[in-house]
Amino acid sequence: MQHNVLVTGGAGFIGSNYVRRALATTDVRIVVFDKLTYAGHLATLDDVRSHARFEFVQGDIADRTAVSAVLRDKGITRIVNFAAETHVDRSIDGPSAFIETNIVGTFELLEAARALLQSDPSAREAFRFLHVSTDEVYGTLGPTGAFTEQTPYAPSSPYSASKASADHLVHAYVHTFNVPALITNCSNNYGPYQFPEKLIPVMVLNALHAQRLPIYGDGGNVRDWLYVDDHCDGIALALEHGRVGEKYNIGGHGERNNLQVVDAICASLEKLVPARENAAMQRAGFGAYAELKHFVADRPGHDRRYAIDASKIRDELRWTPKHHFEEGIERTVRWYVENRAWCDTVARDQSFRKRIGLGERTEQSA
């Protein structure tokens, strides 16, 4: 059976990488459904838009009519829900978009899937709904330990609270309405096509422009870094072979604190575009990218450490990450150096690389 896969948020970072993987390694038909907010851009899909098994539909997952129509009209048998507002700092300044997309949007997708299966019960066996979530739903860890699928939820930010709410809705729809769904919770992704507001692309682009590299607090906040291709491999395995109603943690075995990440970026840039050969650095009077590091006030509610125990997906689905952090960060930095035109296209407003998330603005004044 050739599946028709609805990829919500497919014009974003992880979604677009998943689309490329699916078109290159399977025979599925991909329908990308994306609202094209500031972080979703058709330029991210330029290399696949002419593919015979690709189609793009602009729409909002919180729009019940639009979601129901695309499921019905495109004969969808799989849903992979990447669509989300994801920037923690942005959720501090303006939570409402996170509630609308991450909670209401997931609800509308679930309702549309439930209605589709009620109208055609024979489709239930082949149908799957995979909800892509985050390790941030679990809250923060101390210096040791790791999140498992049984770790209680304790979200700290409006972003993570909205994702936790969506996870609970998916779980409820499995058990109450028999919607064949499952959840994956990933650690921090990095790699090509990440919108230039997150840590790694911001640091790369700031450094290339000889701008300060803002490091929150003491730089000691730890994340488990997962290369996006490895994440997409895990999602594909979970979609095809994961057990309905289950959740799978996907982590990169790449714990690094923010200061270590910035140092790795600076080291990679020195190999690719040495500071002494960068005209912007020369004009600014800096001799090395590491000199741009600048500690700034921490953001409110900043979780200290995340770490993923990915033994369940390893044991059940034989997934392990293929990219070590050192290799992955060099590949990522090289991609941003070589694709600055893409960065300019999707983020012409350079304010995306400026500090937000201090909690000093209200939504009314934002």
C-alpha positions in Angstrom: 0.0 0.0 0.0 1.4 3.4 -1.0 0.6 5.8 1.9 -0.4 9.4 1.5 1.4 11.2 4.4 0.3 14.5 5.7 3.3 16.4 7.1 2.1 19.3 9.1 4.7 22.0 9.6 6.6 20.5 6.6 8.1 23.9 5.6 9.9 24.2 8.9 13.2 22.9 10.2 12.6 19.3 11.2 9.5 18.8 9.0 11.4 19.7 5.8 14.3 17.4 6.7 11.7 14.6 7.2 10.1 15.3 3.9 13.5 15.0 2.1 14.2 11.7 3.8 10.7 10.3 3.0 10.9 11.2 -0.7 14.5 9.9 -1.0 14.0 6.6 0.8 10.4 5.5 0.5 7.6 5.5 -2.2 5.1 7.5 -0.1 3.3 10.5 -1.4 3.9 13.6 0.8 1.4 16.4 1.3 2.9 19.3 3.3 0.4 21.3 5.2 1.9 24.5 6.5 0.6 27.9 7.6 3.9 29.5 6.5 4.4 31.6 9.7 7.6 33.5 10.1 9.6 30.2 10.6 8.0 28.3 7.7 9.1 29.3 4.3 8.7 27.7 0.8 12.4 28.4 0.1 13.1 25.6 2.6 11.4 23.2 0.2 12.8 24.5 -3.1 14.7 21.3 -3.8 11.7 19.0 -3.5 8.7 21.1 -4.8 9.0 19.7 -8.3 9.1 16.1 -7.1 6.3 13.9 -8.5 5.2 12.6 -5.1 5.2 16.0 -3.4 2.4 18.5 -2.9 2.1 21.6 -0.8 -1.1 22.9 0.7 -1.1 26.2 2.7 -3.3 26.0 5.8 -3.6 26.3 9.5 -3.9 23.1 11.7 -6.2 25.1 14.0 -8.7 25.5 11.1 -11.0 22.5 11.3 -12.5 22.9 7.9 -9.1 23.1 6.2 -7.7 20.1 8.1 -10.8 18.0 7.4 -10.7 18.9 3.7 -7.1 18.0 3.2 -7.5 14.6 5.0 -10.5 13.8 2.8 -9.4 15.2 -0.5 -5.8 13.8 -0.4 -6.7 10.4 0.8 -4.4 10.7 3.9 -3.4 7.5 5.6 -0.6 8.9 7.8 -0.2 12.2 9.7 3.1 13.3 11.1 2.5 16.5 13.2 5.5 18.7 13.2 3.5 21.9 13.2 4.2 24.0 16.3 5.4 27.2 17.7 8.7 26.2 19.2 10.9 29.1 20.4 10.9 29.2 24.2 12.0 32.8 24.4 9.1 33.8 22.0 6.6 31.9 24.2 7.7 34.1 27.2 6.9 37.3 25.3 3.7 36.0 23.7 2.2 32.7 24.8 -1.1 32.9 22.9 0.3 31.7 19.6 1.6 28.7 21.4 -1.7 27.8 22.9 -3.5 28.3 19.5 -1.1 26.2 17.4 0.3 23.7 19.8 -2.9 22.9 21.8 -5.9 23.9 19.6 -4.1 22.9 16.4 -3.3 19.4 17.8 -6.9 19.1 19.0 -8.3 19.9 15.5 -6.0 17.4 13.9 -7.1 14.7 16.3 -10.8 15.6 15.7 -10.3 15.5 12.0 -8.6 12.1 12.2 -11.3 10.8 14.5 -14.1 11.9 12.1 -12.2 10.4 9.1 -12.0 7.0 10.9 -15.6 7.2 12.0 -16.7 7.7 8.4 -14.5 4.8 7.1 -13.8 2.3 9.9 -11.9 0.1 7.5 -9.2 2.7 7.3 -8.3 2.4 11.0 -5.9 -0.5 10.6 -3.6 1.3 8.2 -4.0 4.8 9.6 -1.3 6.3 11.9 -1.0 9.7 13.7 2.5 10.5 14.9 2.7 13.5 17.2 6.2 15.0 17.4 6.9 16.4 20.8 9.9 17.5 23.0 11.9 16.5 26.1 11.0 19.9 27.5 7.7 18.5 28.7 9.6 16.7 31.5 11.0 19.8 33.1 14.5 20.0 34.4 17.0 17.5 35.7 19.8 17.6 38.3 23.4 16.8 37.5 22.6 13.1 36.9 19.8 11.0 35.5 17.9 11.1 32.2 14.3 11.4 31.1 12.5 8.1 30.4 9.0 7.6 28.9 7.7 7.2 32.5 9.1 10.5 33.7 6.3 12.7 35.0 5.6 15.9 33.1 6.7 19.1 34.7 6.9 21.8 32.0 8.5 25.1 32.9 7.8 27.5 30.0 4.6 28.4 28.1 6.1 26.5 25.2 6.7 23.3 27.0 3.4 23.5 28.8 1.6 23.8 25.4 3.5 20.8 24.1 2.7 18.8 27.3 -1.0 19.7 26.9 -0.9 18.4 23.3 0.8 15.2 24.3 -2.0 14.6 26.9 -4.6 15.2 24.2 -3.0 12.6 21.9 -2.9 10.1 24.7 -6.5 10.7 25.5 -7.7 10.3 21.9 -5.9 6.9 21.7 -7.6 5.6 24.8 -11.0 7.3 24.5 -11.6 7.3 20.7 -9.3 4.6 19.5 -7.4 6.9 17.3 -4.2 5.0 16.3 -1.7 7.5 17.5 1.7 7.6 19.1 4.1 10.3 20.4 7.9 10.9 20.1 9.7 13.2 22.5 13.0 14.4 21.1 16.0 16.3 22.6 17.4 19.5 21.0 17.7 19.2 17.3 20.3 20.9 15.2 21.3 20.7 11.5 20.5 22.3 8.1 17.4 24.6 7.6 16.9 25.5 11.2 15.4 29.0 11.4 18.0 31.6 12.5 16.5 32.3 15.9 17.8 29.2 17.7 21.1 28.9 19.5 23.3 27.3 16.8 22.3 29.3 13.7 22.2 32.5 15.7 25.8 31.9 16.9 27.1 31.0 13.4 25.5 34.0 11.7 26.4 36.4 14.5 30.0 35.3 14.4 30.2 35.6 10.6 29.0 39.2 11.0 31.4 39.9 13.9 28.5 40.4 16.3 28.4 39.4 19.9 27.6 35.7 20.8 25.1 36.1 23.7 25.3 33.2 26.2 22.6 33.0 28.8 23.5 33.0 32.5 26.8 31.2 33.1 26.6 29.1 30.0 26.2 25.9 32.0 22.7 24.9 30.9 22.9 21.4 29.4 21.0 19.9 26.5 21.2 16.6 24.7 21.9 17.5 21.1 20.4 15.4 18.3 21.3 15.8 14.7 18.1 16.3 12.7 18.7 13.4 10.2 19.0 11.0 13.2 15.7 12.4 14.6 14.0 11.9 11.2 15.2 8.3 11.1 13.7 7.7 14.5 10.4 9.2 13.5 10.2 7.1 10.4 10.8 3.9 12.4 8.2 4.9 15.1 5.6 5.7 12.4 6.0 2.4 10.6 6.9 0.0 13.5 6.0 1.8 16.7 3.2 0.5 18.9 0.0 2.5 18.9 -0.6 4.3 22.1 3.1 4.3 23.0 5.6 7.1 23.3 9.3 7.0 22.3 12.1 9.2 23.6 14.6 10.1 20.9 18.0 11.5 22.1 21.4 12.1 20.5 23.7 10.9 23.4 25.2 14.4 22.9 25.0 16.2 26.2 26.8 19.6 26.0 26.3 22.8 27.9 25.7 26.0 26.0 29.3 27.3 26.4 30.6 24.0 25.0 28.3 24.4 22.0 29.4 27.9 21.3 33.1 26.9 21.7 32.5 24.1 19.1 30.9 26.5 16.7 33.8 29.0 17.0 36.3 26.2 16.4 34.5 25.0 13.3 34.3 28.5 12.0 38.0 29.0 12.4 38.5 26.0 10.1 36.0 27.1 7.5 36.2 30.9 7.6 39.2 31.9 9.7 38.6 35.0 11.7 41.8 36.6 10.3 40.3 36.2 6.8 36.8 37.5 7.7 36.6 41.2 6.7 33.8 41.8 9.2 36.0 40.5 12.1 38.9 42.6 10.9 36.8 45.7 10.8 35.5 45.0 14.3 38.9 44.5 15.6 38.6 40.8 16.7 41.2 38.2 16.0 39.2 35.1 16.9 35.6 34.2 17.0 35.9 33.1 20.6 36.4 36.8 21.5 32.8 37.5 20.6 31.4 35.4 23.5 29.3 37.6 25.7 27.4 36.5 28.9 23.9 38.0 29.3 21.1 37.7 31.8 19.5 34.3 31.9 15.9 33.9 30.7 13.1 33.4 33.2 12.5 29.7 34.2 15.5 28.4 32.2 15.7 24.7 32.8 19.2 23.7 33.9 19.6 20.3 32.3 17.9 17.9 29.9 19.0 14.3 29.0 17.2 11.6 27.2 17.2 7.8 27.9 16.6 6.5 24.4 16.8 2.8 25.3 13.2 2.0 24.5 13.4 3.1 20.8 16.8 1.4 20.6 15.5 -1.9 22.0 12.2 -2.0 20.3 13.0 -0.4 16.9 16.7 -0.8 16.7 17.3 3.0 16.4 20.6 4.7 17.5 21.9 8.1 16.4 24.5 7.9 13.6 26.1 11.4 14.2 28.3 12.3 17.1 28.1 15.9 18.2 31.5 16.9 16.9 30.8 15.6 13.4 27.2 17.0 13.4 28.2 20.4 14.5 30.9 20.7 11.8 28.4 19.6 9.2 25.9 22.1 10.5 28.3 25.1 10.6 29.5 24.3 7.1 25.9 24.2 5.9 25.1 27.7 7.3 28.4 29.1 5.9 27.6 27.7 2.4 23.9 28.6 2.5 23.8 32.2 3.7 21.5 33.1 0.8 18.9 30.8 2.3 19.3 32.5 5.7 18.9 35.9 4.0 15.7 34.7 2.2 13.9 33.3 5.2 15.0 35.9 7.8 15.5 39.2 6.0 14.6 40.9 9.3 17.8 40.5 11.3 15.9 41.2 14.5 15.4 37.4 14.7 18.9 37.2 16.0 18.4 39.7 18.7 17.6 39.0 22.4 14.0 38.3 23.3 12.2 36.4 26.1 13.0 38.6 29.1 9.4 38.5 30.1 9.2 42.3 30.2 6.6 42.7 27.5 2.9 41.8 27.6 1.1 40.3 24.6 -0.9 43.5 24.3 2.2 45.6 24.0 4.2 43.1 21.9 
